Amino acid sequence: MVTGASRRDGIGYAIACRLAAYGASVFVHHFVSHDRDQEWGADDIGEVLSGIRAHLAAGAELGEASADLADPDAPQAVIDAAVAGFGHVDVLVCNHARSGDDGTLGELDAARLDRHWAVDARSCILLAQSFAAQHDGRAGGSIVFMTSGQQLAPLPGEVAYGAAKAALVGITVTLADQLADQNIRLNTVNPGPVDTGYLTDEMLDSLRPMFPFGRYGNPDDPTRLIAWLSTDEARWVTGQVINTEGGFRRWRSRHP
């Protein structure tokens, strides 16, 4: 199950396609209403699903559900929908996030902080809880949270988002320790700077020198790690926060 898979330019879509190509049946969560409020706009969800379906192996299935994960009942409802469709969920990737509606100190209020906490942190913990409740102890259970490198460098103007994402980093070891008793691994991935359709050519040109490989990240870059963590190849990896950033030089504006 992959959450936040609503745009073909997004990481969630890339994850769903790669897991499908690995042979998995894939259940995707989406919430197009959120995308409509962003400057990049919403994608055609029918085209999104068709693109994922094209990667499915023979006999694999695709399921989907729309839900606002700010609703405290939504995480359980989404997991229930996936279980109803597939019988069991082996892998959960919490890729969704709330974008925008943030600020610096002096611009924040409790409601703004709570909105980001509800989507960016609370829903992931509730999804993990619901996932664990349906897991029958079979080998191969995996959960991947997503963070944003806020522990590595500032996120100017994104205090609410950064605080919520930091909570996932902070709880990773605790949740992984408990879930190990159920044969579930939990890791958190920082995908690094990824162009999901919001960067202009000018922005790309100015940032390119900060990457030693000479290019910005694309959605499939972190997806390879996330998909690997979802397989038995990663069976000895749990409780980790892993950065996959292509050597991003945060503190340099040009090559030395």
Secondary structure in CASP SS format (residue, H / E / C, confidence):
PFRMAT SS
TARGET T0000
AUTHOR 0000-0000-0000
METHOD secondary structure of the structure
MODEL  1
M C 1.00
V E 1.00
T C 1.00
G C 1.00
A C 1.00
S C 1.00
R C 1.00
R C 1.00
D C 1.00
G C 1.00
I H 1.00
G H 1.00
Y H 1.00
A H 1.00
I H 1.00
A H 1.00
C H 1.00
R H 1.00
L H 1.00
A H 1.00
A H 1.00
Y C 1.00
G C 1.00
A C 1.00
S C 1.00
V E 1.00
F E 1.00
V E 1.00
H E 1.00
H E 1.00
F C 1.00
V H 1.00
S H 1.00
H H 1.00
D H 1.00
R H 1.00
D C 1.00
Q C 1.00
E C 1.00
W C 1.00
G C 1.00
A C 1.00
D C 1.00
D C 1.00
I H 1.00
G H 1.00
E H 1.00
V H 1.00
L H 1.00
S H 1.00
G H 1.00
I H 1.00
R H 1.00
A C 1.00
H C 1.00
L C 1.00
A C 1.00
A C 1.00
G C 1.00
A C 1.00
E C 1.00
L E 1.00
G E 1.00
E E 1.00
A E 1.00
S E 1.00
A C 1.00
D C 1.00
L C 1.00
A C 1.00
D C 1.00
P C 1.00
D C 1.00
A H 1.00
P H 1.00
Q H 1.00
A H 1.00
V H 1.00
I H 1.00
D H 1.00
A H 1.00
A H 1.00
V H 1.00
A H 1.00
G H 1.00
F H 1.00
G C 1.00
H C 1.00
V C 1.00
D C 1.00
V E 1.00
L E 1.00
V E 1.00
C E 1.00
N C 1.00
H C 1.00
A C 1.00
R C 1.00
S C 1.00
G C 1.00
D C 1.00
D C 1.00
G C 1.00
T C 1.00
L C 1.00
G C 1.00
E C 1.00
L C 1.00
D C 1.00
A H 1.00
A H 1.00
R H 1.00
L H 1.00
D H 1.00
R H 1.00
H H 1.00
W H 1.00
A H 1.00
V H 1.00
D H 1.00
A H 1.00
R H 1.00
S H 1.00
C H 1.00
I H 1.00
L H 1.00
L H 1.00
A H 1.00
Q H 1.00
S H 1.00
F H 1.00
A H 1.00
A H 1.00
Q H 1.00
H C 1.00
D C 1.00
G C 1.00
R C 1.00
A C 1.00
G C 1.00
G E 1.00
S E 1.00
I E 1.00
V E 1.00
F E 1.00
M E 1.00
T C 1.00
S C 1.00
G C 1.00
Q C 1.00
Q C 1.00
L C 1.00
A C 1.00
P C 1.00
L C 1.00
P C 1.00
G C 1.00
E C 1.00
V H 1.00
A H 1.00
Y H 1.00
G H 1.00
A H 1.00
A H 1.00
K H 1.00
A H 1.00
A H 1.00
L H 1.00
V H 1.00
G H 1.00
I H 1.00
T H 1.00
V H 1.00
T H 1.00
L H 1.00
A H 1.00
D H 1.00
Q H 1.00
L H 1.00
A H 1.00
D H 1.00
Q H 1.00
N C 1.00
I E 1.00
R E 1.00
L E 1.00
N E 1.00
T E 1.00
V E 1.00
N E 1.00
P C 1.00
G C 1.00
P C 1.00
V E 1.00
D C 1.00
T C 1.00
G C 1.00
Y C 1.00
L C 1.00
T C 1.00
D H 1.00
E H 1.00
M H 1.00
L H 1.00
D H 1.00
S H 1.00
L H 1.00
R H 1.00
P H 1.00
M H 1.00
F C 1.00
P C 1.00
F C 1.00
G C 1.00
R C 1.00
Y C 1.00
G E 1.00
N C 1.00
P C 1.00
D H 1.00
D H 1.00
P H 1.00
T H 1.00
R H 1.00
L H 1.00
I H 1.00
A H 1.00
W H 1.00
L H 1.00
S C 1.00
T C 1.00
D H 1.00
E H 1.00
A H 1.00
R C 1.00
W C 1.00
V C 1.00
T C 1.00
G C 1.00
Q C 1.00
V E 1.00
I E 1.00
N E 1.00
T C 1.00
E C 1.00
G C 1.00
G C 1.00
F C 1.00
R C 1.00
R C 1.00
W C 1.00
R C 1.00
S C 1.00
R C 1.00
H C 1.00
P C 1.00
END
